[in-house]
């Protein structure tokens, strides 16, 4: 179900929308709807990323496990070559605390 929403746009923005829409072979309305949808899709993905990152950070704080980036990159490069390298060893995020094994 769709509903009508009114936006106040400057004349210059309206002109830009009309020009871009014409070049894309779309109506100004279609261009605005597509643009808003894309912006909202990106905003949702960004929020999901932040939520996942915070959860990962909280997990790191709880387990105290982290990995050296150089070791991880080397592991990935070897896997990409088809090798079967040893997984990197976890390190303490906070050296003053013990590692919690999952």
Buried (B, 14 or more C-beta within 10 A) or exposed (E): EEEEEEEEEEEEEEEEBEEEBEEEEBEBEEBBEEEEEEEEEEEEEEEEEEEEEEEEEEEEEEBBBBBEEEBEEEBEEEEEEEEEEEEBEBEBBEEEEEBEEE
